[in-house]
Amino acid sequence: MIYMDNAATSFPKPESVYQAMDDFNRLVGANPGRGSNQQSLKAGSVMVEAREALARLFNIDDGSQIALMPNVTEALNVGLKGILRKGDHVITTSMEHNSVARPLYALSRLGVEWTAVQCDNNGRLDPGDIKNAIKANTRLICILHVSNLTGTIMPVQEVGQIARENNLLFMVDCAQSAGVLPLDVKKQHIDLLAFTGHKSLLGPQGTGGLYVKPGIKIEPLKVGGTGSLSEFLEHPQMMPDLLESGTHNTPGIAGLLAGLRYIEQTGVEAIRAREIKIAAMLWDGMKSIAGLRVYGPDSLDDRGAVFAFNFDDIDCGEVSMTLDYEFGIISRSGTHCAPLAHKTIGTLESGTCRLSPGYFTTEAEVLAVIKALEAISARK
């Protein structure tokens, strides 16, 4: 099998990730924050260390401002629904994933005003269009860092500066960038950062979270047991307990911590350099194939390792199935949970096939993918 769907979830993981999860399940097993026994304290230390590793990666001063959650979708729902109220105005881009678009669609039916600023047909955003969309009732700007469709890298720092100059909150969805592109909440003026653990952070599925800048008032999406202030019916108001209810996926967080440590040891710059090298091989090969169109920016400096493409007159689902069943290559086809982005680049009706190599993709695998695409092209 050649795995080319890292934009959906990274695979394989570092061996240390698998080992950390197995060790937790076999040697610890307890719930964090549920009692003062040694095993519960060990589980709690995993949570603290994971927050601290995330804080180092994102240049966050206080790791307790990071709430750990099952995925970035929950994190985005918490951020959007915890801040926006009837009469508020929120600005996004036309490239957002449904994890942002669907909560905002629901909120718009409850009186929240939503503007999706139009990007160009390569998914690129002009920060000036964000500035021009600001209104008297604008409360929040929320954008993704990297598109899961075109790989387009958004001008996060420039938009963050616009938000800061206009006293607006700024939330970033870094599902496709955390672990492979630099993220600095101070430099980029990020007030809320939603992340997932199972992509370029190299952790397992079922992990993610939300950073909330100190001083921001946010309402929890759910309340319940936290292991803290249990004698009161009122839910705790301090972070991270405010946004964390119920038993955590602590074995998964142990795996996420191992992935974060791998990234620290390797270095984000080295990971990005490897990504660009592999992406350049794949992209150069794809561009040389007759009848194959790749969507997104022309420069790898402006995109992540995500390549949406179509063949002339071949359904994207057929291409993906052929790659899988004939060549053992795992890709993804369809609308990728991003209909707004497909509408932006003109592929909403057709969908696309998507290839997304990762840090562990080899040069030999890329060459095999190119040969498979050439074979499919030759059949037309």
C-alpha positions in Angstrom: 0.0 0.0 0.0 1.1 3.5 -0.8 -0.6 6.0 1.5 -1.4 9.4 -0.1 -4.1 10.7 2.2 -2.2 12.5 4.9 -4.5 15.5 4.6 -7.2 13.3 6.1 -5.0 11.6 8.7 -1.3 11.1 8.8 0.0 7.5 8.4 2.2 5.9 9.5 2.9 7.5 12.8 6.3 7.5 14.5 6.9 4.2 16.3 7.1 6.1 19.6 3.4 7.1 19.2 2.2 3.5 19.0 4.5 2.6 21.9 3.3 5.5 24.1 -0.4 4.5 23.6 0.3 0.9 24.4 2.4 1.8 27.5 -0.4 4.0 28.8 -3.1 1.4 28.3 -0.9 -1.4 29.9 0.9 0.5 32.6 -1.3 3.5 33.6 -4.9 3.1 32.6 -6.4 5.6 35.1 -8.4 8.8 34.5 -6.5 12.1 35.0 -7.9 14.3 37.7 -10.1 11.6 39.2 -8.5 11.0 42.6 -5.0 11.4 44.1 -3.8 7.8 43.6 -0.5 7.3 41.8 -2.0 6.1 38.6 -4.4 9.0 38.3 -1.5 11.4 38.9 0.5 9.7 36.2 -2.4 10.2 33.8 -2.7 13.8 34.8 1.0 14.3 34.1 0.5 13.1 30.5 -2.2 15.8 30.1 0.1 18.5 31.6 3.1 17.5 29.4 1.0 17.5 26.3 -0.3 21.0 27.0 3.3 22.2 27.7 4.5 20.6 24.4 1.7 22.3 22.5 2.5 25.6 24.2 6.1 25.4 23.1 5.1 24.6 19.6 2.7 27.5 19.3 4.6 30.0 21.5 1.9 30.0 24.2 2.9 31.3 27.6 0.5 29.2 29.7 -0.3 25.6 28.7 -3.4 25.7 30.9 -5.0 27.9 28.3 -5.1 24.9 26.0 -8.2 22.7 26.3 -7.8 19.2 25.0 -10.7 17.9 22.9 -11.5 14.9 20.6 -10.9 16.8 17.4 -10.6 20.2 15.7 -14.3 20.1 14.7 -15.3 20.3 18.4 -12.6 22.9 19.0 -14.1 25.1 16.2 -17.6 24.6 17.5 -16.5 25.6 21.0 -14.8 28.7 19.7 -17.6 29.8 17.4 -20.6 29.0 19.6 -18.8 30.0 22.8 -18.2 33.5 21.6 -20.7 34.6 18.9 -24.1 35.8 19.9 -27.2 37.1 18.1 -26.4 40.3 16.3 -22.7 39.6 16.1 -20.9 39.6 12.7 -18.2 37.0 11.8 -15.9 37.0 8.8 -14.4 33.9 7.2 -13.1 33.0 3.8 -14.8 31.1 0.9 -12.3 28.3 1.4 -13.4 27.1 4.9 -14.0 23.5 5.8 -17.4 22.4 6.9 -16.1 22.3 10.5 -16.4 26.1 10.3 -19.1 26.5 7.6 -21.7 24.3 9.2 -21.5 25.8 12.7 -21.7 29.2 11.2 -24.7 28.2 9.0 -26.4 27.0 12.2 -25.5 30.2 14.0 -26.7 32.4 11.1 -30.2 30.9 11.6 -30.0 32.1 15.2 -29.2 35.7 14.2 -25.4 35.7 13.8 -24.3 37.5 10.6 -21.7 35.7 8.5 -19.6 37.0 5.6 -17.4 34.6 3.7 -14.9 36.7 1.8 -14.3 35.4 -1.7 -10.9 34.0 -2.5 -9.6 33.6 -6.1 -9.8 30.4 -8.2 -6.6 29.1 -6.6 -7.9 29.6 -3.1 -5.8 32.7 -2.4 -7.0 35.4 -0.1 -6.4 39.1 -0.3 -6.2 40.4 3.3 -7.6 43.7 2.1 -10.9 42.0 1.4 -11.1 40.9 5.0 -10.5 44.5 6.1 -13.1 45.8 3.8 -15.7 43.3 5.2 -15.4 44.6 8.7 -18.6 46.2 10.1 -19.6 48.0 13.3 -20.9 44.7 14.7 -18.0 42.5 13.6 -16.7 40.5 16.6 -14.6 37.7 15.1 -12.5 36.8 12.1 -12.0 33.0 11.6 -9.9 31.6 8.8 -8.1 28.3 8.1 -4.3 28.3 7.8 -4.0 25.8 4.9 -6.7 24.6 2.6 -7.5 20.9 2.8 -8.5 21.1 -0.9 -5.9 23.2 -2.7 -3.2 23.4 -0.1 -3.3 27.2 -0.3 -1.5 28.9 2.6 -3.5 31.8 3.9 -1.9 35.1 5.1 -2.5 34.5 8.7 -0.1 37.1 10.1 -1.5 39.8 7.9 -5.1 39.0 8.8 -4.2 38.8 12.5 -2.7 42.3 12.3 -6.0 43.5 10.7 -7.9 41.9 13.6 -5.6 43.5 16.2 -5.9 47.0 14.6 -9.7 46.7 14.7 -10.0 45.2 18.2 -11.5 42.0 16.8 -11.0 38.4 18.0 -9.0 36.2 15.6 -9.4 32.5 15.4 -7.3 30.2 13.2 -8.1 26.6 12.1 -4.7 25.0 11.8 -5.8 21.4 11.1 -3.6 21.2 8.0 -0.6 23.2 9.2 0.2 22.4 12.8 3.5 20.5 13.0 4.6 21.4 9.4 4.3 25.2 9.3 5.4 27.7 11.9 2.6 28.9 14.2 3.2 31.7 16.8 0.1 33.0 18.5 2.0 36.2 19.5 3.6 37.0 16.2 0.5 36.1 14.2 -1.9 37.8 16.7 -4.0 34.7 17.2 -6.6 34.8 20.0 -8.0 31.3 19.5 -6.2 28.4 17.8 -8.1 25.2 16.9 -5.9 22.2 16.1 -6.2 18.5 15.5 -3.8 15.8 16.7 -4.1 13.2 14.0 -2.7 15.0 11.0 0.7 16.7 11.0 1.0 16.6 14.7 1.5 12.9 14.1 -0.8 11.8 17.0 -3.8 9.4 16.8 -7.4 10.1 15.9 -9.6 11.3 18.7 -7.2 14.1 19.8 -7.2 17.9 19.3 -7.9 21.1 21.2 -8.4 24.8 21.4 -6.1 27.6 22.7 -8.0 30.5 24.2 -6.0 33.7 24.9 -6.2 34.8 28.6 -9.0 37.3 29.2 -11.3 36.1 26.5 -14.8 35.2 27.8 -16.0 32.0 26.2 -19.0 29.8 27.1 -18.5 26.0 27.2 -20.2 23.8 24.6 -20.9 21.2 27.3 -20.6 20.9 31.1 -20.2 18.0 33.4 -17.5 16.2 35.4 -14.0 17.7 35.4 -12.5 16.2 38.5 -12.2 19.8 39.9 -14.6 21.7 42.2 -16.8 18.6 42.3 -18.7 19.9 45.4 -20.4 22.6 43.3 -23.1 22.3 40.7 -21.7 25.3 38.8 -19.2 24.3 36.2 -15.6 25.4 36.8 -14.8 28.8 35.2 -11.0 28.4 35.0 -9.1 27.0 32.0 -8.7 24.3 30.9 -11.5 22.8 33.0 -14.0 25.3 31.6 -13.9 23.7 28.2 -13.1 20.1 29.2 -15.9 17.8 30.5 -15.9 14.1 30.8 -13.2 11.5 30.5 -10.4 12.3 28.2 -8.9 10.1 25.5 -5.8 9.9 27.7 -4.2 7.0 25.7 -4.6 9.1 22.6 -3.2 12.2 24.3 -0.2 10.0 25.4 0.2 9.2 21.7 -0.2 12.9 20.8 2.5 13.8 23.3 4.9 11.3 21.6 4.1 12.9 18.2 4.8 16.3 19.6 8.1 15.2 21.0 9.0 13.7 17.6 8.3 17.0 16.0 10.4 18.9 18.6 13.3 16.5 18.0 13.0 16.7 14.2 12.2 20.4 13.9 9.3 22.0 12.1 11.7 23.6 9.5 13.1 20.1 8.7 9.7 18.6 8.4 8.6 21.4 6.1 11.8 21.1 4.0 11.1 17.3 3.6 7.5 18.1 2.6 8.5 20.5 0.0 11.0 18.1 -1.5 8.5 15.3 -1.8 5.7 17.6 -2.9 8.0 19.1 -5.7 8.6 15.6 -7.0 4.9 14.7 -7.1 3.8 18.0 -8.5 6.4 18.1 -11.3 5.4 14.6 -12.3 1.6 15.4 -12.2 2.1 18.6 -14.3 3.8 16.6 -17.1 0.8 14.2 -17.5 -1.5 14.9 -20.4 -5.1 15.7 -19.5 -4.4 16.1 -15.8 -5.2 19.4 -14.1 -3.8 20.3 -10.6 -5.7 23.0 -8.7 -4.2 25.6 -6.4 -1.2 28.0 -6.3 1.7 27.6 -8.7 4.4 28.0 -6.1 5.2 25.5 -3.4 6.0 28.4 -1.2 2.3 29.2 -1.2 0.9 25.8 -0.6 1.1 22.7 1.6 1.5 19.2 0.3 -2.1 18.8 -0.8 -2.9 18.3 -4.5 -6.4 18.2 -5.8 -6.6 17.2 -9.4 -8.9 15.9 -12.2 -8.4 14.1 -15.4 -10.4 15.3 -18.4 -13.5 13.2 -18.9 -12.7 10.7 -16.0 -14.8 10.8 -12.9 -12.7 11.6 -9.8 -14.3 8.7 -7.9 -13.2 6.3 -10.7 -9.7 7.7 -10.6 -9.5 7.2 -6.8 -10.9 3.6 -7.0 -8.5 2.7 -9.9 -5.5 4.0 -7.9 -6.6 1.9 -4.9 -7.7 -1.4 -6.5 -5.2 -1.5 -9.3 -2.2 0.2 -7.9 -2.5 0.0 -4.2 -2.5 3.8 -3.8 -4.7 5.5 -1.2 -6.2 8.8 -2.3 -9.4 10.6 -1.6 -12.1 11.8 -4.0 -15.3 13.9 -3.7 -15.9 17.3 -2.1 -13.6 16.7 0.9 -16.1 18.3 3.4 -15.3 21.6 1.8 -18.2 22.6 -0.7 -17.4 26.3 -0.3 -13.8 25.7 -1.4 -15.0 23.6 -4.4 -17.4 26.4 -5.4 -14.5 28.8 -5.2 -12.2 26.9 -7.5 -15.1 25.7 -9.8 -15.2 22.0 -8.9 -18.4 21.7 -6.8 -20.2 19.6 -9.4 -17.3 17.4 -10.4 -15.4 17.1 -7.1 -11.7 16.2 -7.3 -9.3 13.5 -6.5 -6.7 14.4 -3.9 -3.2 13.2 -3.2 -1.5 14.4 0.0 2.0 12.9 0.8 3.4 13.2 4.3 6.7 13.3 6.2 7.2 9.5 5.8 6.3 9.3 2.1 9.3 8.1 0.1 10.7 9.1 -3.2 10.0 5.6 -4.5 6.4 5.9 -3.5 6.1 9.2 -5.3 7.6 7.7 -8.5 5.1 4.8 -8.3 2.2 7.3 -8.0 3.3 9.2 -11.0 3.6 6.0 -13.1 0.1 5.0 -12.0 -1.3 8.4 -13.1 0.5 8.1 -16.4 -1.0 4.7 -16.9 -4.5 6.1 -16.3 -3.9 8.9 -18.6 -2.8 6.6 -21.4 -6.1 4.7 -21.3 -8.2 7.7 -22.4 
